[in-house]
Amino acid sequence: MTDAGTTGADSSSDPQRPSDHVDGTPVVRNDADGIAQPKLGLVGYLRFAWRQLTSMRTALFLLMLLALAAIPGSLVPQTQADPNGVVQYKNSHPQLSPVLEKLQVFDTYTSVWFSAIYLLLFISLIGCIVPRTRHHWQALRTRPPRTPARLGRLAGYRSVTISPETVGGAAVGGAAGAATGLPSVDHAITTAMTQLQKAGYRVERFGDSVSAERGYLRETGNLVFHSALVGVLLAVGLGGGFSYTGQRLLVEGQTFTNVLGSYDSFNPGRWFSQSDLEGYNLTLDKFTTKYEETNLDALGQATDYSATVTARTKDGTARTSRLGVNEPLSIGGTNVYLLGNGYAMQVTVRDGKGDVAFQDVVPFLPDDGNYTSTGVIKVPDASPDQLGMIGFFYPTAVQQTSGTNAGAFTSNYPDIKNPMLSLQVYTGNLGLDDGVPQSVYQLSTKGLQQIAGRQSDTASIAMKPGQTKQLPDGAGSITFDGVKRYVSLDVHHDPSQLWVAFFAILSVLGLLTSLFVPRRRVWVKAVRRLGSEDGEFDLEYAGLARGEDPNLERAVADIAQKHMSDLGVRISK
């Protein structure tokens, strides 16, 4: 006899063993612990990695990981949805922002790491679904299994004796039991088959027994659930290529037209075309805000925002609608959302020659909950020098009386109760003709001379609506014509929304089906009594569940009860 621990299993050590035997290949043995470790090779490792990736455990882990990866997108402003919010976040967090930008957190849903998880989940689900679908299809075409020899070992087992004592009424079914009024075995099994078929079971007769099974809809629901998840991923992925999002800041009285040049920022999908933009326009008629005025602990907090807009389609049809928080306006295949709001300054600037060099409405960005706002006014057409102004707007202006900022203005309420505009004025070349794009909300003071403000001999210019102030050094004048409200709109077009909703509903239905449809097998078997001259026999009932099925025993009992009732057999409960 050969020692298996020291001799290789090949034809040289055992001439009687074929060379192609399953263990005829030499193995690598770890001498330290005596464990045989076969060489996988490149193909083996690839197959192992594929099996791990396409396991249901991995798919569930990737689904959880995708949910976790989406969290940064809800905590940090996203470039596609809120570019102005990204700018403000970077200004407020100058040290953290470069790190987040390098990690692509401001573009979470298009980042490399989010896309990698997304694609791995897609591949994993496909790898799970395809073989399971093939196996399920084969199972649907397979006959129910043969009746076990011993039903007494299964759940819900019960046995009923068919004898003259238990049967009442006239003779039924077949000559064998006609004299005694007993049903025949064939009649009993045929009745059981009919009963089970009506109850939704697939049945197969094996001699004096019937095998029935139901609940394949459970696996169908499971496959529908996972296929619907793939559908959601496909719809989101492909729909993103044809979708677009755009932002526009709109002041009261202004009109926005749905053309590419009217957007402040625009983020198209990969397959976007300008022909996808349907013609319509929106006019902001009025914006109102309701503030808390009775609760002192929440005084000044906004309780509701609403914008009244007039929408006109390409055919000239006009309608007035209310645009509110979580109440988007649907028009032209897009959803228009209300993102933010603020105050815009209506000003007129005259240059040193007395000519009107600037007359427009300038939006200011809020800095705090009381809407203390900052903005920039650029007047490149002023003469003799270009003018730049950094403005601070206070809806309800109060002057601080103590602390390090004593004498400075601030706002103590977000609504317009005591509006005031403060301006720091600069002269010089604003650099607008250099070809380098500049933000309309920022003014680079490099190379400029301040003529009004803290770093000059003249204090900042403070104005109330309707006032006109002269600028120092004969630079001109500025008139504060009034204050208007503005809204920040997000225009979103996503052709995949209906498909995503469809697949989401389908996944829920599939999940509910897989959870509440039991998978079970039931057998009814007739056992003839040897030596019985009256045709007596026993009917046995039993079931088997795949997975948890707390109602299996009751289901078997109900089947037995109804079967006995159809046969006219009295059964004790």
C-alpha positions as CSV (number, residue, x, y, z in Angstrom):
1,M,0.0,0.0,0.0
2,T,1.3,3.4,-0.9
3,D,1.4,6.2,1.7
4,A,-0.7,9.1,0.3
5,G,1.1,11.6,2.4
6,T,4.5,10.9,0.7
7,T,3.7,9.6,-2.7
8,G,2.2,11.5,-5.6
9,A,-1.1,10.2,-7.1
10,D,0.0,9.4,-10.6
11,S,0.3,6.4,-12.9
12,S,3.9,5.8,-11.9
13,S,3.1,5.2,-8.3
14,D,-0.2,3.3,-9.0
15,P,-0.2,1.5,-12.4
16,Q,-3.8,0.5,-12.0
17,R,-5.0,4.2,-11.9
18,P,-5.7,5.8,-15.3
19,S,-3.5,8.8,-16.1
20,D,-6.6,11.0,-16.6
21,H,-8.0,10.3,-13.1
22,V,-9.4,13.2,-11.2
23,D,-6.4,13.3,-8.9
24,G,-3.9,12.1,-11.4
25,T,-2.5,15.6,-11.8
26,P,0.5,16.3,-9.5
27,V,-0.3,18.7,-6.7
28,V,1.7,21.2,-4.8
29,R,2.0,20.3,-1.2
30,N,2.7,22.6,1.7
31,D,5.3,20.7,3.7
32,A,4.7,22.9,6.8
33,D,1.1,21.9,7.4
34,G,0.6,19.0,5.0
35,I,-2.2,20.7,3.1
36,A,-2.5,20.0,-0.6
37,Q,-2.9,23.3,-2.5
38,P,-3.8,23.0,-6.2
39,K,-2.4,25.6,-8.6
40,L,-5.2,27.8,-9.9
41,G,-3.4,29.6,-12.6
42,L,-4.6,32.8,-14.4
43,V,-7.8,31.3,-15.6
44,G,-8.6,29.9,-12.2
45,Y,-8.0,33.2,-10.5
46,L,-10.2,35.0,-13.0
47,R,-13.0,32.4,-12.6
48,F,-12.7,32.8,-8.8
49,A,-12.9,36.6,-9.0
50,W,-15.9,36.4,-11.4
51,R,-17.8,34.0,-9.0
52,Q,-17.1,36.4,-6.1
53,L,-18.2,39.4,-8.0
54,T,-21.4,37.8,-9.3
55,S,-22.5,36.4,-5.9
56,M,-25.6,37.8,-4.3
57,R,-23.6,38.7,-1.2
58,T,-21.3,40.9,-3.3
59,A,-24.3,42.5,-5.1
60,L,-25.9,43.4,-1.7
61,F,-22.6,44.8,-0.5
62,L,-22.1,47.0,-3.6
63,L,-25.7,48.2,-3.3
64,M,-25.0,49.3,0.3
65,L,-21.7,50.8,-0.8
66,L,-23.5,52.8,-3.5
67,A,-25.9,54.2,-1.0
68,L,-23.0,55.3,1.3
69,A,-21.1,56.8,-1.7
70,A,-24.1,59.0,-2.5
71,I,-24.1,60.6,1.0
72,P,-21.4,63.3,0.1
73,G,-23.6,64.4,-2.7
74,S,-26.3,65.4,-0.2
75,L,-24.0,67.1,2.2
76,V,-21.9,69.2,-0.2
77,P,-23.3,71.4,-3.0
78,Q,-23.0,69.8,-6.5
79,T,-21.6,71.6,-9.5
80,Q,-24.4,70.4,-11.8
81,A,-27.3,71.2,-9.4
82,D,-26.0,74.3,-7.6
83,P,-22.9,75.9,-9.1
84,N,-23.5,79.1,-7.0
85,G,-23.6,77.0,-3.9
86,V,-20.3,75.5,-4.8
87,V,-18.7,78.9,-5.2
88,Q,-20.1,80.0,-1.8
89,Y,-18.9,76.7,-0.2
90,K,-15.4,77.2,-1.5
91,N,-15.3,80.8,-0.2
92,S,-16.5,79.7,3.2
93,H,-14.1,76.7,3.4
94,P,-10.9,77.7,1.7
95,Q,-8.8,75.0,3.3
96,L,-11.2,72.0,2.9
97,S,-12.4,72.9,-0.6
98,P,-9.2,71.9,-2.4
99,V,-9.2,68.5,-0.8
100,L,-12.9,67.9,-1.7
101,E,-12.3,69.1,-5.2
102,K,-9.4,66.7,-5.7
103,L,-11.6,63.9,-4.4
104,Q,-14.4,65.0,-6.9
105,V,-16.9,65.5,-4.0
106,F,-18.4,68.5,-5.8
107,D,-19.2,66.1,-8.7
108,T,-20.1,63.1,-6.6
109,Y,-22.4,61.3,-9.1
110,T,-20.0,61.6,-12.0
111,S,-16.8,60.9,-10.0
112,V,-14.5,58.0,-10.8
113,W,-15.1,56.2,-7.6
114,F,-18.9,56.5,-7.7
115,S,-19.0,55.4,-11.3
116,A,-16.7,52.4,-10.5
117,I,-19.2,51.2,-7.8
118,Y,-22.1,51.8,-10.1
119,L,-20.6,49.7,-12.9
120,L,-19.5,46.9,-10.6
121,L,-23.0,46.7,-9.2
122,F,-24.4,46.6,-12.7
123,I,-22.0,43.8,-13.7
124,S,-22.6,41.9,-10.4
125,L,-26.4,42.0,-10.8
126,I,-26.2,40.8,-14.5
127,G,-23.9,38.0,-13.4
128,C,-26.4,37.0,-10.7
129,I,-29.5,37.2,-12.8
130,V,-28.5,35.4,-16.0
131,P,-27.6,31.9,-14.5
132,R,-30.5,32.1,-12.0
133,T,-33.0,32.9,-14.8
134,R,-31.7,29.9,-16.8
135,H,-32.0,27.7,-13.8
136,H,-35.5,29.0,-13.0
137,W,-36.6,28.4,-16.6
138,Q,-35.4,24.8,-16.4
139,A,-37.2,24.3,-13.1
140,L,-40.4,25.6,-14.5
141,R,-40.2,22.9,-17.2
142,T,-39.2,20.1,-14.8
143,R,-41.8,17.6,-13.6
144,P,-42.6,17.7,-9.9
145,P,-40.4,15.2,-7.9
146,R,-41.5,11.7,-7.2
147,T,-43.4,11.0,-4.0
148,P,-41.0,10.1,-1.1
149,A,-41.3,6.6,0.2
150,R,-41.9,7.7,3.8
151,L,-44.1,10.8,4.1
152,G,-44.1,10.5,7.9
153,R,-40.9,12.3,8.1
154,L,-42.3,15.5,6.5
155,A,-44.1,18.5,7.8
156,G,-47.9,18.3,8.5
157,Y,-48.0,14.6,8.0
158,R,-51.3,12.9,8.7
159,S,-52.9,9.6,7.7
160,V,-56.6,8.9,7.2
161,T,-58.0,5.4,7.0
162,I,-60.7,4.9,4.3
163,S,-63.0,2.2,5.7
164,P,-66.7,1.6,6.0
165,E,-66.6,3.3,9.4
166,T,-65.4,6.6,8.0
167,V,-67.3,6.7,4.7
168,G,-70.9,7.7,4.6
169,G,-73.3,7.7,1.7
170,A,-73.5,5.7,-1.5
171,A,-70.8,4.0,-3.4
172,V,-68.5,6.3,-5.4
173,G,-66.0,5.9,-8.1
174,G,-65.2,2.4,-9.3
175,A,-66.3,-1.2,-8.9
176,A,-63.7,-2.1,-6.3
177,G,-65.4,-0.4,-3.5
178,A,-69.0,-0.4,-4.8
179,A,-70.2,-3.1,-2.6
180,T,-69.0,-1.4,0.6
181,G,-69.5,2.2,-0.5
182,L,-65.8,2.9,-0.4
183,P,-64.1,5.2,-3.0
184,S,-61.5,3.5,-5.1
185,V,-57.8,4.4,-4.9
186,D,-57.9,5.7,-8.5
187,H,-60.9,7.9,-7.7
188,A,-59.2,9.3,-4.5
189,I,-56.0,10.2,-6.3
190,T,-57.8,11.7,-9.3
191,T,-59.9,13.8,-6.9
192,A,-56.7,15.0,-5.2
193,M,-55.1,15.9,-8.5
194,T,-58.2,18.0,-9.5
195,Q,-58.3,19.7,-6.1
196,L,-54.6,20.6,-6.1
197,Q,-54.8,21.9,-9.7
198,K,-57.6,24.2,-8.8
199,A,-55.5,25.5,-5.9
200,G,-52.7,26.5,-8.3
201,Y,-50.4,23.5,-7.9
202,R,-48.5,21.8,-10.6
203,V,-49.3,18.1,-10.3
204,E,-47.9,14.8,-11.4
205,R,-49.2,11.4,-10.7
206,F,-46.9,8.6,-9.7
207,G,-48.9,5.3,-9.4
208,D,-51.1,5.6,-6.3
209,S,-49.8,9.0,-5.3
210,V,-49.8,12.6,-6.6
211,S,-46.9,15.0,-6.3
212,A,-47.8,18.7,-6.3
213,E,-45.7,21.9,-6.1
214,R,-46.4,25.6,-6.2
215,G,-44.6,28.8,-5.3
216,Y,-42.3,29.2,-8.4
217,L,-43.7,32.7,-8.5
218,R,-41.5,33.4,-5.5
219,E,-38.3,32.9,-7.5
220,T,-39.9,34.8,-10.4
221,G,-40.5,37.8,-8.1
222,N,-37.0,37.6,-6.9
223,L,-35.7,37.7,-10.4
224,V,-38.1,40.5,-11.3
225,F,-36.8,42.5,-8.3
226,H,-33.1,42.2,-9.3
227,S,-33.9,42.7,-13.0
228,A,-35.8,45.9,-12.1
229,L,-32.7,47.1,-10.2
230,V,-30.7,46.6,-13.4
231,G,-33.5,48.5,-15.2
232,V,-33.1,51.4,-12.8
233,L,-29.4,51.5,-13.3
234,L,-29.8,51.4,-17.0
235,A,-32.5,54.1,-17.0
236,V,-30.4,56.4,-14.8
237,G,-27.2,55.8,-16.8
238,L,-28.8,56.2,-20.3
239,G,-31.2,58.9,-19.2
240,G,-28.3,60.9,-17.9
241,G,-26.8,61.0,-21.4
242,F,-29.9,62.7,-22.8
243,S,-30.7,64.8,-19.8
244,Y,-29.6,68.4,-19.0
245,T,-29.7,70.8,-16.1
246,G,-29.4,74.5,-16.2
247,Q,-29.6,77.3,-13.7
248,R,-30.9,80.8,-14.1
249,L,-31.2,83.7,-11.7
250,L,-34.4,85.6,-12.4
251,V,-35.3,89.0,-11.0
252,E,-38.9,90.2,-10.6
253,G,-40.1,91.5,-14.0
254,Q,-37.5,89.6,-16.0
255,T,-38.2,86.9,-18.5
256,F,-36.3,83.7,-19.1
257,T,-36.4,82.0,-22.5
258,N,-35.5,78.3,-22.8
259,V,-32.5,78.7,-25.2
260,L,-28.9,77.8,-24.5
261,G,-27.7,81.5,-24.3
262,S,-30.3,82.4,-21.5
263,Y,-28.8,80.1,-18.9
264,D,-26.3,81.3,-16.3
265,S,-24.9,77.8,-16.2
266,F,-25.7,74.7,-18.2
267,N,-24.7,71.0,-17.8
268,P,-25.7,68.9,-20.7
269,G,-25.6,65.1,-20.9
270,R,-23.3,63.2,-23.2
271,W,-25.8,63.0,-26.1
272,F,-27.5,66.3,-25.6
273,S,-28.5,68.4,-28.7
274,Q,-29.7,72.0,-28.8
275,S,-32.8,70.7,-30.6
276,D,-33.8,69.0,-27.4
277,L,-34.7,72.4,-25.9
278,E,-38.4,73.0,-26.3
279,G,-39.4,76.6,-26.8
280,Y,-41.0,78.4,-23.9
281,N,-40.4,81.4,-21.6
282,L,-41.0,82.2,-17.9
283,T,-41.7,85.7,-16.5
284,L,-41.2,86.2,-12.7
285,D,-44.2,88.3,-11.7
286,K,-43.7,88.3,-8.0
287,F,-41.8,86.6,-5.2
288,T,-43.1,86.5,-1.6
289,T,-41.8,85.2,1.6
290,K,-43.7,84.5,4.8
291,Y,-41.7,85.0,8.1
292,E,-42.4,83.8,11.6
293,E,-43.6,86.8,13.6
294,T,-45.2,85.4,16.7
295,N,-42.7,82.8,18.1
296,L,-39.8,84.8,19.6
297,D,-37.5,81.8,19.5
298,A,-37.9,81.5,15.7
299,L,-38.5,85.2,14.9
300,G,-37.6,86.0,11.3
301,Q,-37.3,82.5,10.1
302,A,-39.0,81.9,6.7
303,T,-42.0,79.7,6.9
304,D,-42.9,79.6,3.2
305,Y,-41.5,80.7,-0.2
306,S,-43.6,81.2,-3.3
307,A,-43.1,82.7,-6.8
308,T,-45.8,83.7,-9.2
309,V,-44.7,83.1,-12.8
310,T,-46.3,83.5,-16.2
311,A,-45.4,80.6,-18.5
312,R,-45.8,80.9,-22.3
313,T,-45.4,78.0,-24.6
314,K,-44.3,78.1,-28.2
315,D,-47.8,78.4,-29.5
316,G,-48.4,81.5,-27.5
317,T,-50.5,79.9,-24.7
318,A,-49.9,81.7,-21.4
319,R,-50.7,80.5,-17.9
320,T,-50.0,81.8,-14.4
321,S,-48.6,79.3,-12.0
322,R,-47.3,79.2,-8.4
323,L,-43.8,77.9,-8.0
324,G,-42.9,76.9,-4.4
325,V,-40.6,74.7,-2.4
326,N,-41.0,71.1,-3.6
327,E,-43.7,72.3,-6.0
328,P,-41.9,72.4,-9.4
329,L,-43.4,73.7,-12.6
330,S,-43.7,71.2,-15.5
331,I,-43.4,72.8,-18.9
332,G,-41.8,71.9,-22.2
333,G,-40.6,68.5,-21.0
334,T,-38.7,70.1,-18.1
335,N,-39.3,70.5,-14.4
336,V,-38.5,74.0,-13.1
337,Y,-37.5,74.0,-9.4
338,L,-37.2,76.9,-7.0
339,L,-33.7,76.7,-5.4
340,G,-33.0,80.0,-3.7
341,N,-33.8,83.7,-3.4
342,G,-32.4,87.0,-2.5
343,Y,-32.4,90.7,-3.1
344,A,-31.3,92.6,-6.2
345,M,-30.3,96.3,-6.2
346,Q,-31.7,98.5,-8.9
347,V,-29.1,101.3,-9.5
348,T,-28.2,104.0,-12.0
349,V,-24.6,105.1,-12.3
350,R,-23.5,108.3,-14.1
351,D,-19.9,108.9,-15.0
352,G,-17.8,112.1,-14.5
353,K,-19.4,113.6,-17.6
354,G,-22.9,113.1,-16.3
355,D,-23.8,110.4,-18.8
356,V,-25.6,107.2,-17.8
357,A,-22.9,104.6,-17.8
358,F,-24.8,101.8,-16.1
359,Q,-28.5,101.2,-15.4
360,D,-29.5,97.7,-14.3
361,V,-30.6,95.4,-11.6
362,V,-27.7,93.7,-9.7
363,P,-28.3,90.5,-7.7
364,F,-26.6,90.3,-4.3
365,L,-25.9,87.0,-2.6
366,P,-27.1,86.5,1.0
367,D,-24.4,85.9,3.7
368,D,-26.5,85.0,6.7
369,G,-30.0,84.1,7.8
370,N,-31.0,87.8,8.0
371,Y,-30.1,88.3,4.4
372,T,-27.1,90.6,4.9
373,S,-26.0,90.4,1.2
374,T,-22.9,91.2,-0.8
375,G,-22.7,92.1,-4.5
376,V,-20.5,93.7,-7.1
377,I,-21.3,96.6,-9.5
378,K,-18.9,96.9,-12.5
379,V,-19.1,100.0,-14.8
380,P,-16.6,99.5,-17.6
381,D,-18.1,102.3,-19.8
382,A,-17.6,105.1,-17.2
383,S,-15.4,108.0,-18.1
384,P,-12.7,109.1,-17.4
385,D,-12.0,105.9,-15.4
386,Q,-13.8,102.6,-15.1
387,L,-15.7,102.1,-11.8
388,G,-16.0,99.1,-9.6
389,M,-18.1,98.8,-6.4
390,I,-18.3,96.3,-3.7
391,G,-21.7,96.6,-2.1
392,F,-23.3,95.4,1.2
393,F,-27.1,95.4,1.5
394,Y,-28.9,95.3,4.9
395,P,-32.7,94.6,4.6
396,T,-33.2,95.9,8.2
397,A,-30.1,97.9,8.9
398,V,-29.0,98.5,12.5
399,Q,-25.7,99.9,13.8
400,Q,-23.7,97.9,16.3
401,T,-23.0,99.9,19.5
402,S,-20.5,97.6,21.2
403,G,-17.8,95.0,20.5
404,T,-15.0,95.0,18.0
405,N,-17.4,95.9,15.2
406,A,-18.9,98.9,17.0
407,G,-20.2,101.4,14.5
408,A,-20.6,98.8,11.7
409,F,-23.9,98.0,10.1
410,T,-25.7,94.7,10.2
411,S,-29.2,93.3,9.5
412,N,-31.3,92.0,12.3
413,Y,-34.3,90.9,10.3
414,P,-34.5,89.3,6.8
415,D,-37.5,91.3,5.5
416,I,-37.2,94.9,4.2
417,K,-37.9,97.1,7.2
418,N,-35.0,99.5,7.1
419,P,-33.1,98.9,3.8
420,M,-29.6,100.3,3.3
421,L,-26.9,99.9,0.7
422,S,-23.3,100.5,1.5
423,L,-20.7,100.8,-1.3
424,Q,-16.9,100.7,-1.4
425,V,-15.9,102.4,-4.7
426,Y,-12.8,101.7,-6.8
427,T,-11.5,103.3,-10.0
428,G,-9.0,101.9,-12.6
429,N,-8.9,99.1,-15.2
430,L,-11.3,96.3,-14.3
431,G,-9.6,93.9,-16.7
432,L,-12.8,93.0,-18.5
433,D,-11.1,93.4,-21.9
434,D,-8.3,91.0,-21.1
435,G,-10.2,87.9,-22.4
436,V,-10.1,86.2,-19.0
437,P,-13.6,85.3,-17.7
438,Q,-14.6,86.9,-14.4
439,S,-17.3,86.1,-11.8
440,V,-20.1,88.7,-11.7
441,Y,-20.1,88.3,-7.9
442,Q,-16.4,89.1,-7.3
443,L,-14.2,92.1,-8.0
444,S,-10.5,91.9,-8.1
445,T,-9.1,95.1,-6.5
446,K,-5.6,94.4,-7.7
447,G,-4.4,97.5,-9.5
448,L,-7.5,99.5,-8.6
449,Q,-7.6,102.7,-6.4
450,Q,-10.1,102.9,-3.7
451,I,-11.8,106.3,-3.6
452,A,-14.5,105.4,-1.0
453,G,-14.1,102.9,1.8
454,R,-11.9,102.1,4.7
455,Q,-8.7,102.3,2.8
456,S,-9.4,105.8,1.5
457,D,-10.0,109.3,2.9
458,T,-13.7,109.0,2.1
459,A,-16.1,106.7,4.1
460,S,-18.2,104.1,2.3
461,I,-21.2,105.4,0.6
462,A,-24.4,104.6,2.5
463,M,-27.7,104.9,0.7
464,K,-31.4,104.3,1.1
465,P,-33.8,103.6,-1.8
466,G,-34.5,106.7,-3.8
467,Q,-31.3,108.5,-2.8
468,T,-28.5,109.8,-5.1
469,K,-24.9,110.2,-3.9
470,Q,-22.0,111.8,-5.6
471,L,-18.8,109.8,-6.0
472,P,-15.5,111.3,-4.8
473,D,-12.9,112.9,-7.1
474,G,-15.6,113.8,-9.7
475,A,-16.0,110.1,-10.7
476,G,-19.8,110.6,-11.1
477,S,-22.8,109.6,-9.1
478,I,-25.0,106.7,-8.2
479,T,-28.7,106.5,-7.6
480,F,-30.3,103.7,-5.5
481,D,-33.5,103.3,-7.5
482,G,-35.0,100.4,-5.4
483,V,-34.9,96.8,-4.2
484,K,-36.3,93.8,-6.0
485,R,-36.5,90.1,-5.2
486,Y,-34.9,87.4,-7.3
487,V,-35.1,83.6,-7.4
488,S,-32.6,81.0,-8.5
489,L,-34.3,78.5,-10.8
490,D,-33.1,75.0,-11.7
491,V,-34.3,73.7,-15.0
492,H,-34.1,69.9,-15.2
493,H,-34.9,67.6,-18.1
494,D,-34.6,63.9,-17.5
495,P,-36.3,61.5,-20.1
496,S,-35.7,58.5,-17.8
497,Q,-37.9,59.6,-15.0
498,L,-40.9,57.5,-16.1
499,W,-38.7,54.5,-16.7
500,V,-37.1,54.9,-13.3
501,A,-40.5,55.1,-11.7
502,F,-41.7,52.0,-13.7
503,F,-38.7,49.9,-12.7
504,A,-39.0,51.1,-9.1
505,I,-42.6,50.0,-8.9
506,L,-41.7,46.8,-10.6
507,S,-38.9,46.1,-8.1
508,V,-41.3,46.7,-5.1
509,L,-43.9,44.3,-6.6
510,G,-41.2,41.7,-7.2
511,L,-39.9,42.1,-3.7
512,L,-43.3,41.7,-2.2
513,T,-44.0,38.6,-4.3
514,S,-40.7,37.0,-3.2
515,L,-41.5,37.7,0.4
516,F,-45.1,36.6,0.6
517,V,-45.5,33.8,-1.9
518,P,-44.5,30.5,-0.2
519,R,-42.6,27.8,-2.1
520,R,-44.0,24.4,-1.1
521,R,-44.5,20.8,-2.2
522,V,-47.4,18.6,-1.1
523,W,-48.0,14.9,-1.6
524,V,-51.1,12.8,-1.4
525,K,-50.5,9.0,-1.3
526,A,-52.8,6.0,-1.1
527,V,-51.5,3.0,0.7
528,R,-53.5,-0.2,0.1
529,R,-54.0,-2.4,3.1
530,L,-52.8,-5.9,2.5
531,G,-55.4,-8.6,3.0
532,S,-58.3,-6.2,3.1
533,E,-61.4,-7.6,1.4
534,D,-63.4,-4.4,1.7
535,G,-60.9,-2.3,-0.4
536,E,-59.7,-0.4,2.6
537,F,-56.7,1.9,2.2
538,D,-54.9,4.8,3.9
539,L,-54.6,8.3,2.5
540,E,-51.4,10.0,3.6
541,Y,-50.8,13.8,3.4
542,A,-47.5,15.7,3.9
543,G,-45.7,18.8,2.7
544,L,-42.2,20.3,2.4
545,A,-41.3,23.9,2.3
546,R,-38.3,25.6,0.7
547,G,-37.3,28.2,3.2
548,E,-39.5,29.5,6.1
549,D,-43.2,28.6,5.7
550,P,-45.1,28.8,9.1
551,N,-48.4,28.0,7.4
552,L,-47.3,24.8,5.8
553,E,-48.9,22.4,8.3
554,R,-52.2,24.3,8.3
555,A,-52.1,24.2,4.4
556,V,-51.6,20.4,4.5
557,A,-54.4,20.0,7.0
558,D,-56.8,22.1,4.8
559,I,-55.9,20.1,1.8
560,A,-56.7,16.9,3.7
561,Q,-59.9,18.3,5.1
562,K,-61.2,19.3,1.7
563,H,-60.1,16.1,0.0
564,M,-62.0,14.0,2.6
565,S,-65.0,16.2,2.2
566,D,-65.0,15.7,-1.6
567,L,-64.7,11.9,-1.0
568,G,-67.5,11.9,1.6
569,V,-65.2,10.7,4.3
570,R,-65.7,11.8,7.9
571,I,-62.4,13.0,9.4
572,S,-61.8,13.8,13.0
573,K,-60.3,17.2,13.7
